[in-house]
Amino acid sequence: MMSASKAKSQGQIGSLLTSAFFVVAGVVTLYDTTGYSDRDSQVFPQTVAILLILTAGISFVHRFLRPSDEDGFGTGVWWRRCLLVLTMAAACLAMPYIGFLPAGAIAFAGGLIAAMHDRWSRSTALLYWGAGAVIMVVFFAFFKFALLVPLP
C-alpha cells in the first residue's frame, strides 16, 4: 500500500502535469489558428485557447504555490467518470455523420446519467430530459440561425 505522503506527492505532480498539458494544448491551438484563412473562423478557437491557457496557468501556479492535501481525484464512482468521457468522445466522433442534435443528445444522455446520483422519478426524468431537449434545440438554433455557424 502507498503511504499518505507519497499519494499526496503523486497527486500534486499529476495536477501540475495536467495543468501544464492544458497550457501546452492551448498554445498549440492558438498557434494552429494562425493558419486559418478566414479571420471570422479564428475568433472562437482563439478565445477558447486563450481562456484555456489562462485558467490552466492559474491552476498550475496555484497548485505549485499552495499544494493541497487531496490527491486530486477525491472520492467517487469510476464508472460515472468513464461514462462521461466515453459519451463525450462518442458524440464528437459521431457528429460529422449523424449531425449536431443527435450527437448532442448522446453527450447529454451520458452526462445526465453520469451526474444523476439521486433516485430517478418520473417527474425528475421528464424535467431533466425535457430541459435538455430545449437547451439543445435553442443552442442549435442560436448557432445555426443567429451566428450563422454551419453545423453538421
N, CA, C and O atoms as a GROMACS GRO file, in nm:
protein
  608
    1MET      N    1   0.084  -0.118   0.000
    1MET     CA    2   0.000   0.000   0.000
    1MET      C    3   0.089   0.124   0.000
    1MET      O    4   0.198   0.123   0.056
    2MET      N    5   0.041   0.232  -0.063
    2MET     CA    6   0.116   0.355  -0.078
    2MET      C    7   0.098   0.441   0.047
    2MET      O    8  -0.011   0.450   0.102
    3SER      N    9   0.207   0.506   0.090
    3SER     CA   10   0.197   0.593   0.207
    3SER      C   11   0.119   0.719   0.170
    3SER      O   12   0.107   0.755   0.053
    4ALA      N   13   0.067   0.786   0.274
    4ALA     CA   14  -0.015   0.906   0.252
    4ALA      C   15   0.066   1.018   0.188
    4ALA      O   16   0.016   1.088   0.100
    5SER      N   17   0.192   1.036   0.232
    5SER     CA   18   0.273   1.144   0.176
    5SER      C   19   0.309   1.117   0.030
    5SER      O   20   0.318   1.209  -0.051
    6LYS      N   21   0.331   0.989  -0.004
    6LYS     CA   22   0.362   0.954  -0.143
    6LYS      C   23   0.240   0.976  -0.232
    6LYS      O   24   0.254   1.023  -0.345
    7ALA      N   25   0.120   0.944  -0.183
    7ALA     CA   26  -0.003   0.967  -0.259
    7ALA      C   27  -0.025   1.116  -0.281
    7ALA      O   28  -0.065   1.158  -0.390
    8LYS      N   29   0.002   1.196  -0.177
    8LYS     CA   30  -0.011   1.342  -0.190
    8LYS      C   31   0.086   1.395  -0.294
    8LYS      O   32   0.051   1.479  -0.376
    9SER      N   33   0.209   1.344  -0.289
    9SER     CA   34   0.312   1.388  -0.384
    9SER      C   35   0.272   1.352  -0.526
    9SER      O   36   0.288   1.433  -0.617
   10GLN      N   37   0.221   1.230  -0.546
   10GLN     CA   38   0.179   1.190  -0.680
   10GLN      C   39   0.059   1.271  -0.727
   10GLN      O   40   0.050   1.305  -0.845
   11GLY      N   41  -0.032   1.302  -0.636
   11GLY     CA   42  -0.146   1.386  -0.671
   11GLY      C   43  -0.102   1.526  -0.710
   11GLY      O   44  -0.156   1.585  -0.803
   12GLN      N   45  -0.005   1.578  -0.638
   12GLN     CA   46   0.050   1.710  -0.667
   12GLN      C   47   0.117   1.711  -0.804
   12GLN      O   48   0.094   1.802  -0.884
   13ILE      N   49   0.198   1.611  -0.831
   13ILE     CA   50   0.267   1.603  -0.960
   13ILE      C   51   0.167   1.584  -1.073
   13ILE      O   52   0.179   1.646  -1.178
   14GLY      N   53   0.068   1.498  -1.052
   14GLY     CA   54  -0.035   1.477  -1.153
   14GLY      C   55  -0.112   1.603  -1.185
   14GLY      O   56  -0.142   1.630  -1.301
   15SER      N   57  -0.145   1.679  -1.083
   15SER     CA   58  -0.218   1.805  -1.104
   15SER      C   59  -0.133   1.906  -1.181
   15SER      O   60  -0.182   1.975  -1.270
   16LEU      N   61  -0.006   1.914  -1.145
   16LEU     CA   62   0.084   2.005  -1.217
   16LEU      C   63   0.102   1.962  -1.362
   16LEU      O   64   0.102   2.046  -1.452
   17LEU      N   65   0.117   1.832  -1.385
   17LEU     CA   66   0.132   1.783  -1.523
   17LEU      C   67   0.005   1.805  -1.606
   17LEU      O   68   0.012   1.839  -1.724
   18THR      N   69  -0.110   1.786  -1.543
   18THR     CA   70  -0.236   1.809  -1.614
   18THR      C   71  -0.251   1.956  -1.651
   18THR      O   72  -0.288   1.988  -1.763
   19SER      N   73  -0.222   2.044  -1.558
   19SER     CA   74  -0.230   2.188  -1.587
   19SER      C   75  -0.132   2.225  -1.697
   19SER      O   76  -0.165   2.302  -1.788
   20ALA      N   77  -0.011   2.172  -1.689
   20ALA     CA   78   0.090   2.202  -1.793
   20ALA      C   79   0.044   2.150  -1.929
   20ALA      O   80   0.064   2.217  -2.030
   21PHE      N   81  -0.015   2.032  -1.932
   21PHE     CA   82  -0.066   1.976  -2.058
   21PHE      C   83  -0.168   2.070  -2.121
   21PHE      O   84  -0.164   2.094  -2.242
   22PHE      N   85  -0.260   2.123  -2.040
   22PHE     CA   86  -0.364   2.210  -2.095
   22PHE      C   87  -0.308   2.346  -2.137
   22PHE      O   88  -0.359   2.407  -2.231
   23VAL      N   89  -0.204   2.394  -2.071
   23VAL     CA   90  -0.138   2.516  -2.117
   23VAL      C   91  -0.077   2.491  -2.255
   23VAL      O   92  -0.093   2.572  -2.346
   24VAL      N   93  -0.007   2.379  -2.270
   24VAL     CA   94   0.054   2.345  -2.398
   24VAL      C   95  -0.053   2.324  -2.506
   24VAL      O   96  -0.036   2.370  -2.620
   25ALA      N   97  -0.161   2.256  -2.471
   25ALA     CA   98  -0.270   2.235  -2.568
   25ALA      C   99  -0.328   2.369  -2.613
   25ALA      O  100  -0.360   2.386  -2.731
   26GLY      N  101  -0.342   2.462  -2.522
   26GLY     CA  102  -0.391   2.596  -2.557
   26GLY      C  103  -0.296   2.670  -2.649
   26GLY      O  104  -0.338   2.736  -2.743
   27VAL      N  105  -0.166   2.659  -2.621
   27VAL     CA  106  -0.066   2.725  -2.706
   27VAL      C  107  -0.066   2.664  -2.846
   27VAL      O  108  -0.061   2.736  -2.945
   28VAL      N  109  -0.073   2.531  -2.854
   28VAL     CA  110  -0.077   2.463  -2.984
   28VAL      C  111  -0.202   2.504  -3.061
   28VAL      O  112  -0.195   2.530  -3.181
   29THR      N  113  -0.315   2.511  -2.994
   29THR     CA  114  -0.439   2.552  -3.060
   29THR      C  115  -0.430   2.697  -3.107
   29THR      O  116  -0.474   2.729  -3.217
   30LEU      N  117  -0.375   2.782  -3.024
   30LEU     CA  118  -0.359   2.922  -3.061
   30LEU      C  119  -0.268   2.936  -3.182
   30LEU      O  120  -0.296   3.014  -3.273
   31TYR      N  121  -0.160   2.860  -3.184
   31TYR     CA  122  -0.069   2.861  -3.300
   31TYR      C  123  -0.140   2.808  -3.424
   31TYR      O  124  -0.122   2.863  -3.534
   32ASP      N  125  -0.219   2.704  -3.409
   32ASP     CA  126  -0.290   2.645  -3.522
   32ASP      C  127  -0.385   2.745  -3.588
   32ASP      O  128  -0.403   2.742  -3.709
   33THR      N  129  -0.446   2.832  -3.510
   33THR     CA  130  -0.542   2.927  -3.566
   33THR      C  131  -0.475   3.031  -3.654
   33THR      O  132  -0.544   3.098  -3.731
   34THR      N  133  -0.346   3.048  -3.645
   34THR     CA  134  -0.278   3.146  -3.730
   34THR      C  135  -0.281   3.104  -3.877
   34THR      O  136  -0.264   3.188  -3.965
   35GLY      N  137  -0.303   2.976  -3.903
   35GLY     CA  138  -0.310   2.928  -4.040
   35GLY      C  139  -0.448   2.935  -4.102
   35GLY      O  140  -0.465   2.899  -4.219
   36TYR      N  141  -0.548   2.980  -4.027
   36TYR     CA  142  -0.684   2.990  -4.081
   36TYR      C  143  -0.692   3.109  -4.176
   36TYR      O  144  -0.646   3.218  -4.143
   37SER      N  145  -0.750   3.087  -4.291
   37SER     CA  146  -0.755   3.194  -4.391
   37SER      C  147  -0.862   3.298  -4.359
   37SER      O  148  -0.844   3.417  -4.388
   38ASP      N  149  -0.972   3.256  -4.301
   38ASP     CA  150  -1.083   3.347  -4.270
   38ASP      C  151  -1.070   3.397  -4.128
   38ASP      O  152  -1.066   3.317  -4.034
   39ARG      N  153  -1.064   3.527  -4.110
   39ARG     CA  154  -1.048   3.587  -3.978
   39ARG      C  155  -1.166   3.552  -3.885
   39ARG      O  156  -1.147   3.534  -3.765
   40ASP      N  157  -1.286   3.542  -3.942
   40ASP     CA  158  -1.402   3.508  -3.860
   40ASP      C  159  -1.392   3.370  -3.798
   40ASP      O  160  -1.443   3.347  -3.688
   41SER      N  161  -1.328   3.277  -3.868
   41SER     CA  162  -1.317   3.141  -3.815
   41SER      C  163  -1.208   3.129  -3.709
   41SER      O  164  -1.195   3.024  -3.645
   42GLN      N  165  -1.130   3.234  -3.689
   42GLN     CA  166  -1.026   3.232  -3.587
   42GLN      C  167  -1.077   3.273  -3.449
   42GLN      O  168  -1.018   3.235  -3.348
   43VAL      N  169  -1.184   3.349  -3.444
   43VAL     CA  170  -1.227   3.413  -3.320
   43VAL      C  171  -1.259   3.312  -3.210
   43VAL      O  172  -1.204   3.321  -3.100
   44PHE      N  173  -1.346   3.216  -3.237
   44PHE     CA  174  -1.388   3.122  -3.133
   44PHE      C  175  -1.272   3.035  -3.084
   44PHE      O  176  -1.252   3.025  -2.963
   45PRO      N  177  -1.196   2.970  -3.175
   45PRO     CA  178  -1.085   2.887  -3.124
   45PRO      C  179  -0.979   2.969  -3.050
   45PRO      O  180  -0.921   2.921  -2.953
   46GLN      N  181  -0.954   3.090  -3.096
   46GLN     CA  182  -0.855   3.173  -3.026
   46GLN      C  183  -0.904   3.212  -2.888
   46GLN      O  184  -0.826   3.211  -2.792
   47THR      N  185  -1.031   3.246  -2.876
   47THR     CA  186  -1.087   3.282  -2.746
   47THR      C  187  -1.080   3.164  -2.650
   47THR      O  188  -1.040   3.180  -2.534
   48VAL      N  189  -1.118   3.047  -2.697
   48VAL     CA  190  -1.114   2.928  -2.611
   48VAL      C  191  -0.970   2.894  -2.574
   48VAL      O  192  -0.942   2.858  -2.460
   49ALA      N  193  -0.878   2.904  -2.670
   49ALA     CA  194  -0.738   2.874  -2.642
   49ALA      C  195  -0.680   2.970  -2.538
   49ALA      O  196  -0.607   2.928  -2.448
   50ILE      N  197  -0.711   3.098  -2.551
   50ILE     CA  198  -0.662   3.196  -2.454
   50ILE      C  199  -0.719   3.168  -2.316
   50ILE      O  200  -0.646   3.174  -2.217
   51LEU      N  201  -0.848   3.139  -2.309
   51LEU     CA  202  -0.909   3.105  -2.179
   51LEU      C  203  -0.849   2.978  -2.121
   51LEU      O  204  -0.828   2.969  -2.000
   52LEU      N  205  -0.821   2.879  -2.207
   52LEU     CA  206  -0.759   2.755  -2.160
   52LEU      C  207  -0.620   2.782  -2.105
   52LEU      O  208  -0.584   2.730  -1.999
   53ILE      N  209  -0.542   2.862  -2.174
   53ILE     CA  210  -0.406   2.895  -2.126
   53ILE      C  211  -0.414   2.969  -1.993
   53ILE      O  212  -0.338   2.939  -1.900
   54LEU      N  213  -0.504   3.066  -1.983
   54LEU     CA  214  -0.516   3.143  -1.859
   54LEU      C  215  -0.560   3.057  -1.741
   54LEU      O  216  -0.498   3.060  -1.635
   55THR      N  217  -0.667   2.980  -1.760
   55THR     CA  218  -0.718   2.902  -1.648
   55THR      C  219  -0.623   2.789  -1.608
   55THR      O  220  -0.604   2.763  -1.489
   56ALA      N  221  -0.563   2.723  -1.706
   56ALA     CA  222  -0.468   2.617  -1.673
   56ALA      C  223  -0.342   2.677  -1.610
   56ALA      O  224  -0.282   2.616  -1.521
   57GLY      N  225  -0.301   2.794  -1.656
   57GLY     CA  226  -0.185   2.862  -1.597
   57GLY      C  227  -0.211   2.901  -1.452
   57GLY      O  228  -0.125   2.884  -1.366
   58ILE      N  229  -0.331   2.954  -1.427
   58ILE     CA  230  -0.368   2.989  -1.289
   58ILE      C  231  -0.372   2.864  -1.202
   58ILE      O  232  -0.325   2.865  -1.088
   59SER      N  233  -0.428   2.756  -1.256
   59SER     CA  234  -0.433   2.630  -1.182
   59SER      C  235  -0.292   2.580  -1.150
   59SER      O  236  -0.265   2.535  -1.039
   60PHE      N  237  -0.204   2.588  -1.248
   60PHE     CA  238  -0.065   2.543  -1.228
   60PHE      C  239   0.004   2.624  -1.118
   60PHE      O  240   0.063   2.567  -1.026
   61VAL      N  241  -0.006   2.756  -1.128
   61VAL     CA  242   0.060   2.843  -1.029
   61VAL      C  243   0.000   2.821  -0.891
   61VAL      O  244   0.072   2.812  -0.792
   62HIS      N  245  -0.133   2.814  -0.883
   62HIS     CA  246  -0.199   2.794  -0.754
   62HIS      C  247  -0.158   2.662  -0.691
   62HIS      O  248  -0.125   2.657  -0.572
   63ARG      N  249  -0.159   2.556  -0.769
   63ARG     CA  250  -0.124   2.423  -0.715
   63ARG      C  251   0.024   2.416  -0.678
   63ARG      O  252   0.062   2.345  -0.585
   64PHE      N  253   0.107   2.490  -0.751
   64PHE     CA  254   0.251   2.492  -0.722
   64PHE      C  255   0.280   2.570  -0.594
   64PHE      O  256   0.360   2.527  -0.510
   65LEU      N  257   0.215   2.684  -0.578
   65LEU     CA  258   0.241   2.768  -0.461
   65LEU      C  259   0.170   2.721  -0.335
   65LEU      O  260   0.220   2.740  -0.225
   66ARG      N  261   0.052   2.658  -0.352
   66ARG     CA  262  -0.025   2.610  -0.238
   66ARG      C  263  -0.063   2.465  -0.260
   66ARG      O  264  -0.176   2.436  -0.299
   67PRO      N  265   0.028   2.374  -0.235
   67PRO     CA  266  -0.004   2.232  -0.254
   67PRO      C  267  -0.123   2.191  -0.167
   67PRO      O  268  -0.142   2.242  -0.057
   68SER      N  269  -0.202   2.099  -0.219
   68SER     CA  270  -0.321   2.053  -0.150
   68SER      C  271  -0.296   1.917  -0.086
   68SER      O  272  -0.212   1.840  -0.132
   69ASP      N  273  -0.371   1.889   0.020
   69ASP     CA  274  -0.363   1.758   0.084
   69ASP      C  275  -0.439   1.652   0.005
   69ASP      O  276  -0.415   1.532   0.023
   70GLU      N  277  -0.529   1.694  -0.081
   70GLU     CA  278  -0.608   1.599  -0.158
   70GLU      C  279  -0.525   1.542  -0.271
   70GLU      O  280  -0.432   1.605  -0.320
   71ASP      N  281  -0.562   1.420  -0.310
   71ASP     CA  282  -0.484   1.354  -0.414
   71ASP      C  283  -0.527   1.395  -0.555
   71ASP      O  284  -0.467   1.349  -0.652
   72GLY      N  285  -0.626   1.479  -0.569
   72GLY     CA  286  -0.666   1.528  -0.699
   72GLY      C  287  -0.788   1.459  -0.756
   72GLY      O  288  -0.854   1.515  -0.843
   73PHE      N  289  -0.820   1.339  -0.710
   73PHE     CA  290  -0.934   1.267  -0.765
   73PHE      C  291  -1.051   1.262  -0.669
   73PHE      O  292  -1.165   1.250  -0.713
   74GLY      N  293  -1.026   1.272  -0.542
   74GLY     CA  294  -1.134   1.266  -0.446
   74GLY      C  295  -1.201   1.131  -0.446
   74GLY      O  296  -1.147   1.032  -0.497
   75THR      N  297  -1.318   1.128  -0.390
   75THR     CA  298  -1.393   1.003  -0.388
   75THR      C  299  -1.499   1.010  -0.497
   75THR      O  300  -1.541   1.119  -0.536
   76GLY      N  301  -1.540   0.899  -0.544
   76GLY     CA  302  -1.641   0.896  -0.649
   76GLY      C  303  -1.648   0.760  -0.713
   76GLY      O  304  -1.573   0.668  -0.679
   77VAL      N  305  -1.740   0.749  -0.804
   77VAL     CA  306  -1.761   0.623  -0.873
   77VAL      C  307  -1.695   0.631  -1.010
   77VAL      O  308  -1.725   0.720  -1.090
   78TRP      N  309  -1.604   0.538  -1.035
   78TRP     CA  310  -1.525   0.542  -1.159
   78TRP      C  311  -1.609   0.522  -1.284
   78TRP      O  312  -1.578   0.580  -1.388
   79TRP      N  313  -1.715   0.442  -1.278
   79TRP     CA  314  -1.792   0.419  -1.400
   79TRP      C  315  -1.860   0.546  -1.447
   79TRP      O  316  -1.883   0.563  -1.566
   80ARG      N  317  -1.892   0.637  -1.355
   80ARG     CA  318  -1.953   0.764  -1.393
   80ARG      C  319  -1.853   0.849  -1.470
   80ARG      O  320  -1.888   0.910  -1.572
   81ARG      N  321  -1.732   0.854  -1.424
   81ARG     CA  322  -1.627   0.931  -1.493
   81ARG      C  323  -1.598   0.873  -1.630
   81ARG      O  324  -1.586   0.947  -1.728
   82CYS      N  325  -1.588   0.742  -1.636
   82CYS     CA  326  -1.562   0.677  -1.765
   82CYS      C  327  -1.678   0.698  -1.862
   82CYS      O  328  -1.656   0.724  -1.980
   83LEU      N  329  -1.801   0.687  -1.812
   83LEU     CA  330  -1.919   0.707  -1.897
   83LEU      C  331  -1.920   0.848  -1.955
   83LEU      O  332  -1.950   0.866  -2.074
   84LEU      N  333  -1.889   0.947  -1.874
   84LEU     CA  334  -1.889   1.084  -1.922
   84LEU      C  335  -1.786   1.104  -2.033
   84LEU      O  336  -1.817   1.161  -2.137
   85VAL      N  337  -1.665   1.056  -2.011
   85VAL     CA  338  -1.560   1.071  -2.112
   85VAL      C  339  -1.595   0.994  -2.239
   85VAL      O  340  -1.578   1.046  -2.349
   86LEU      N  341  -1.644   0.873  -2.225
   86LEU     CA  342  -1.679   0.792  -2.342
   86LEU      C  343  -1.794   0.853  -2.423
   86LEU      O  344  -1.790   0.853  -2.546
   87THR      N  345  -1.896   0.904  -2.355
   87THR     CA  346  -2.007   0.963  -2.430
   87THR      C  347  -1.967   1.094  -2.496
   87THR      O  348  -2.015   1.125  -2.605
   88MET      N  349  -1.883   1.171  -2.433
   88MET     CA  350  -1.835   1.294  -2.498
   88MET      C  351  -1.751   1.261  -2.621
   88MET      O  352  -1.766   1.325  -2.725
   89ALA      N  353  -1.664   1.162  -2.609
   89ALA     CA  354  -1.584   1.120  -2.724
   89ALA      C  355  -1.673   1.063  -2.834
   89ALA      O  356  -1.652   1.092  -2.952
   90ALA      N  357  -1.771   0.982  -2.797
   90ALA     CA  358  -1.863   0.925  -2.896
   90ALA      C  359  -1.941   1.035  -2.968
   90ALA      O  360  -1.959   1.029  -3.089
   91ALA      N  361  -1.985   1.135  -2.894
   91ALA     CA  362  -2.058   1.246  -2.956
   91ALA      C  363  -1.970   1.322  -3.053
   91ALA      O  364  -2.015   1.360  -3.162
   92CYS      N  365  -1.846   1.346  -3.015
   92CYS     CA  366  -1.752   1.417  -3.105
   92CYS      C  367  -1.727   1.338  -3.232
   92CYS      O  368  -1.725   1.393  -3.342
   93LEU      N  369  -1.706   1.208  -3.217
   93LEU     CA  370  -1.678   1.125  -3.334
   93LEU      C  371  -1.801   1.106  -3.422
   93LEU      O  372  -1.788   1.093  -3.544
   94ALA      N  373  -1.919   1.104  -3.362
   94ALA     CA  374  -2.042   1.079  -3.438
   94ALA      C  375  -2.098   1.205  -3.504
   94ALA      O  376  -2.173   1.195  -3.601
   95MET      N  377  -2.063   1.322  -3.452
   95MET     CA  378  -2.125   1.446  -3.500
   95MET      C  379  -2.116   1.467  -3.651
   95MET      O  380  -2.216   1.507  -3.712
   96PRO      N  381  -2.003   1.444  -3.715
   96PRO     CA  382  -1.999   1.466  -3.860
   96PRO      C  383  -2.091   1.372  -3.938
   96PRO      O  384  -2.132   1.404  -4.050
   97TYR      N  385  -2.124   1.259  -3.881
   97TYR     CA  386  -2.204   1.158  -3.951
   97TYR      C  387  -2.353   1.166  -3.920
   97TYR      O  388  -2.436   1.144  -4.008
   98ILE      N  389  -2.387   1.198  -3.794
   98ILE     CA  390  -2.528   1.198  -3.757
   98ILE      C  391  -2.584   1.337  -3.729
   98ILE      O  392  -2.705   1.352  -3.714
   99GLY      N  393  -2.499   1.437  -3.723
   99GLY     CA  394  -2.544   1.574  -3.703
   99GLY      C  395  -2.531   1.623  -3.560
   99GLY      O  396  -2.502   1.547  -3.468
  100PHE      N  397  -2.553   1.752  -3.545
  100PHE     CA  398  -2.534   1.821  -3.418
  100PHE      C  399  -2.634   1.775  -3.311
  100PHE      O  400  -2.594   1.741  -3.200
  101LEU      N  401  -2.761   1.774  -3.345
  101LEU     CA  402  -2.863   1.741  -3.244
  101LEU      C  403  -2.855   1.597  -3.194
  101LEU      O  404  -2.856   1.576  -3.073
  102PRO      N  405  -2.846   1.496  -3.282
  102PRO     CA  406  -2.833   1.360  -3.229
  102PRO      C  407  -2.705   1.338  -3.149
  102PRO      O  408  -2.705   1.267  -3.048
  103ALA      N  409  -2.595   1.398  -3.193
  103ALA     CA  410  -2.470   1.386  -3.118
  103ALA      C  411  -2.480   1.458  -2.984
  103ALA      O  412  -2.428   1.411  -2.883
  104GLY      N  413  -2.548   1.573  -2.984
  104GLY     CA  414  -2.572   1.643  -2.858
  104GLY      C  415  -2.657   1.561  -2.764
  104GLY      O  416  -2.636   1.564  -2.642
  105ALA      N  417  -2.752   1.488  -2.818
  105ALA     CA  418  -2.836   1.402  -2.735
  105ALA      C  419  -2.754   1.290  -2.671
  105ALA      O  420  -2.777   1.254  -2.556
  106ILE      N  421  -2.660   1.236  -2.746
  106ILE     CA  422  -2.571   1.132  -2.691
  106ILE      C  423  -2.490   1.189  -2.575
  106ILE      O  424  -2.482   1.129  -2.468
  107ALA      N  425  -2.430   1.306  -2.597
  107ALA     CA  426  -2.348   1.368  -2.493
  107ALA      C  427  -2.433   1.404  -2.371
  107ALA      O  428  -2.391   1.382  -2.258
  108PHE      N  429  -2.552   1.459  -2.395
  108PHE     CA  430  -2.639   1.497  -2.284
  108PHE      C  431  -2.683   1.375  -2.205
  108PHE      O  432  -2.682   1.377  -2.082
  109ALA      N  433  -2.722   1.269  -2.274
  109ALA     CA  434  -2.769   1.148  -2.206
  109ALA      C  435  -2.658   1.089  -2.119
  109ALA      O  436  -2.681   1.055  -2.003
  110GLY      N  437  -2.540   1.076  -2.175
  110GLY     CA  438  -2.428   1.022  -2.096
  110GLY      C  439  -2.394   1.109  -1.977
  110GLY      O  440  -2.369   1.058  -1.868
  111GLY      N  441  -2.391   1.240  -1.998
  111GLY     CA  442  -2.362   1.332  -1.889
  111GLY      C  443  -2.467   1.329  -1.780
  111GLY      O  444  -2.436   1.333  -1.661
  112LEU      N  445  -2.593   1.321  -1.822
  112LEU     CA  446  -2.702   1.318  -1.725
  112LEU      C  447  -2.700   1.189  -1.644
  112LEU      O  448  -2.718   1.192  -1.522
  113ILE      N  449  -2.679   1.078  -1.709
  113ILE     CA  450  -2.674   0.950  -1.638
  113ILE      C  451  -2.555   0.948  -1.543
  113ILE      O  452  -2.565   0.901  -1.430
  114ALA      N  453  -2.441   1.000  -1.589
  114ALA     CA  454  -2.322   1.003  -1.504
  114ALA      C  455  -2.339   1.097  -1.385
  114ALA      O  456  -2.285   1.071  -1.278
  115ALA      N  457  -2.413   1.205  -1.402
  115ALA     CA  458  -2.425   1.305  -1.296
  115ALA      C  459  -2.539   1.278  -1.198
  115ALA      O  460  -2.542   1.335  -1.089
  116MET      N  461  -2.632   1.195  -1.237
  116MET     CA  462  -2.752   1.173  -1.154
  116MET      C  463  -2.721   1.073  -1.042
  116MET      O  464  -2.712   0.952  -1.066
  117HIS      N  465  -2.706   1.123  -0.923
  117HIS     CA  466  -2.676   1.038  -0.807
  117HIS      C  467  -2.802   1.001  -0.729
  117HIS      O  468  -2.803   0.902  -0.656
  118ASP      N  469  -2.906   1.080  -0.744
  118ASP     CA  470  -3.029   1.054  -0.671
  118ASP      C  471  -3.113   0.950  -0.744
  118ASP      O  472  -3.085   0.913  -0.858
  119ARG      N  473  -3.214   0.906  -0.677
  119ARG     CA  474  -3.307   0.810  -0.736
  119ARG      C  475  -3.391   0.879  -0.843
  119ARG      O  476  -3.438   0.991  -0.823
  120TRP      N  477  -3.409   0.814  -0.956
  120TRP     CA  478  -3.489   0.869  -1.065
  120TRP      C  479  -3.637   0.857  -1.032
  120TRP      O  480  -3.683   0.754  -0.983
  121SER      N  481  -3.708   0.962  -1.059
  121SER     CA  482  -3.854   0.956  -1.052
  121SER      C  483  -3.907   0.997  -1.189
  121SER      O  484  -3.833   1.051  -1.271
  122ARG      N  485  -4.033   0.972  -1.212
  122ARG     CA  486  -4.091   1.006  -1.343
  122ARG      C  487  -4.082   1.156  -1.368
  122ARG      O  488  -4.046   1.200  -1.477
  123SER      N  489  -4.115   1.236  -1.266
  123SER     CA  490  -4.112   1.382  -1.283
  123SER      C  491  -3.970   1.434  -1.303
  123SER      O  492  -3.947   1.525  -1.383
  124THR      N  493  -3.874   1.377  -1.231
  124THR     CA  494  -3.734   1.417  -1.248
  124THR      C  495  -3.686   1.385  -1.388
  124THR      O  496  -3.622   1.468  -1.453
  125ALA      N  497  -3.715   1.265  -1.435
  125ALA     CA  498  -3.673   1.225  -1.570
  125ALA      C  499  -3.735   1.316  -1.676
  125ALA      O  500  -3.666   1.361  -1.767
  126LEU      N  501  -3.864   1.342  -1.664
  126LEU     CA  502  -3.931   1.429  -1.761
  126LEU      C  503  -3.873   1.570  -1.759
  126LEU      O  504  -3.851   1.631  -1.863
  127LEU      N  505  -3.850   1.622  -1.640
  127LEU     CA  506  -3.794   1.757  -1.626
  127LEU      C  507  -3.655   1.765  -1.686
  127LEU      O  508  -3.628   1.855  -1.766
  128TYR      N  509  -3.566   1.674  -1.650
  128TYR     CA  510  -3.428   1.679  -1.698
  128TYR      C  511  -3.418   1.654  -1.848
  128TYR      O  512  -3.350   1.728  -1.919
  129TRP      N  513  -3.486   1.551  -1.897
  129TRP     CA  514  -3.479   1.520  -2.040
  129TRP      C  515  -3.546   1.631  -2.122
  129TRP      O  516  -3.497   1.666  -2.230
  130GLY      N  517  -3.656   1.686  -2.072
  130GLY     CA  518  -3.723   1.795  -2.142
  130GLY      C  519  -3.637   1.921  -2.145
  130GLY      O  520  -3.626   1.987  -2.249
  131ALA      N  521  -3.578   1.955  -2.031
  131ALA     CA  522  -3.490   2.072  -2.026
  131ALA      C  523  -3.370   2.053  -2.118
  131ALA      O  524  -3.328   2.147  -2.185
  132GLY      N  525  -3.315   1.932  -2.121
  132GLY     CA  526  -3.202   1.905  -2.209
  132GLY      C  527  -3.238   1.920  -2.355
  132GLY      O  528  -3.161   1.975  -2.433
  133ALA      N  529  -3.356   1.871  -2.392
  133ALA     CA  530  -3.402   1.883  -2.532
  133ALA      C  531  -3.420   2.029  -2.569
  133ALA      O  532  -3.379   2.071  -2.677
  134VAL      N  533  -3.480   2.107  -2.482
  134VAL     CA  534  -3.499   2.250  -2.509
  134VAL      C  535  -3.365   2.321  -2.523
  134VAL      O  536  -3.345   2.400  -2.615
  135ILE      N  537  -3.272   2.293  -2.432
  135ILE     CA  538  -3.141   2.357  -2.437
  135ILE      C  539  -3.068   2.322  -2.567
  135ILE      O  540  -3.009   2.410  -2.630
  136MET      N  541  -3.072   2.196  -2.608
  136MET     CA  542  -3.003   2.156  -2.732
  136MET      C  543  -3.065   2.225  -2.854
  136MET      O  544  -2.992   2.271  -2.942
  137VAL      N  545  -3.196   2.231  -2.860
  137VAL     CA  546  -3.262   2.295  -2.974
  137VAL      C  547  -3.232   2.445  -2.976
  137VAL      O  548  -3.209   2.502  -3.083
  138VAL      N  549  -3.233   2.509  -2.861
  138VAL     CA  550  -3.202   2.653  -2.855
  138VAL      C  551  -3.058   2.678  -2.898
  138VAL      O  552  -3.032   2.772  -2.974
  139PHE      N  553  -2.964   2.597  -2.850
  139PHE     CA  554  -2.825   2.614  -2.893
  139PHE      C  555  -2.811   2.591  -3.043
  139PHE      O  556  -2.741   2.667  -3.111
  140PHE      N  557  -2.876   2.489  -3.094
  140PHE     CA  558  -2.872   2.462  -3.237
  140PHE      C  559  -2.924   2.582  -3.315
  140PHE      O  560  -2.860   2.628  -3.410
  141ALA      N  561  -3.040   2.633  -3.277
  141ALA     CA  562  -3.100   2.747  -3.346
  141ALA      C  563  -3.012   2.871  -3.334
  141ALA      O  564  -2.995   2.945  -3.432
  142PHE      N  565  -2.955   2.894  -3.216
  142PHE     CA  566  -2.870   3.010  -3.195
  142PHE      C  567  -2.746   3.005  -3.285
  142PHE      O  568  -2.714   3.103  -3.352
  143PHE      N  569  -2.678   2.891  -3.286
  143PHE     CA  570  -2.559   2.879  -3.368
  143PHE      C  571  -2.591   2.881  -3.517
  143PHE      O  572  -2.523   2.948  -3.594
  144LYS      N  573  -2.695   2.808  -3.557
  144LYS     CA  574  -2.726   2.796  -3.699
  144LYS      C  575  -2.788   2.922  -3.758
  144LYS      O  576  -2.750   2.964  -3.867
  145PHE      N  577  -2.883   2.984  -3.687
  145PHE     CA  578  -2.957   3.094  -3.746
  145PHE      C  579  -2.912   3.232  -3.700
  145PHE      O  580  -2.915   3.327  -3.778
  146ALA      N  581  -2.870   3.245  -3.575
  146ALA     CA  582  -2.825   3.376  -3.526
  146ALA      C  583  -2.677   3.401  -3.557
  146ALA      O  584  -2.641   3.508  -3.606
  147LEU      N  585  -2.593   3.302  -3.529
  147LEU     CA  586  -2.450   3.318  -3.554
  147LEU      C  587  -2.407   3.270  -3.692
  147LEU      O  588  -2.294   3.293  -3.734
  148LEU      N  589  -2.498   3.203  -3.763
  148LEU     CA  590  -2.472   3.151  -3.898
  148LEU      C  591  -2.354   3.055  -3.903
  148LEU      O  592  -2.277   3.055  -3.999
  149VAL      N  593  -2.339   2.973  -3.799
  149VAL     CA  594  -2.234   2.873  -3.794
  149VAL      C  595  -2.282   2.750  -3.869
  149VAL      O  596  -2.388   2.696  -3.836
  150PRO      N  597  -2.208   2.703  -3.968
  150PRO     CA  598  -2.252   2.582  -4.038
  150PRO      C  599  -2.234   2.459  -3.947
  150PRO      O  600  -2.123   2.427  -3.905
  151LEU      N  601  -2.343   2.394  -3.918
  151LEU     CA  602  -2.340   2.277  -3.829
  151LEU      C  603  -2.367   2.150  -3.910
  151LEU      O  604  -2.440   2.152  -4.009
  152PRO      N  605  -2.306   2.040  -3.866
  152PRO     CA  606  -2.329   1.914  -3.937
  152PRO      C  607  -2.470   1.864  -3.917
  152PRO      O  608  -2.507   1.759  -3.970
   0.00000   0.00000   0.00000
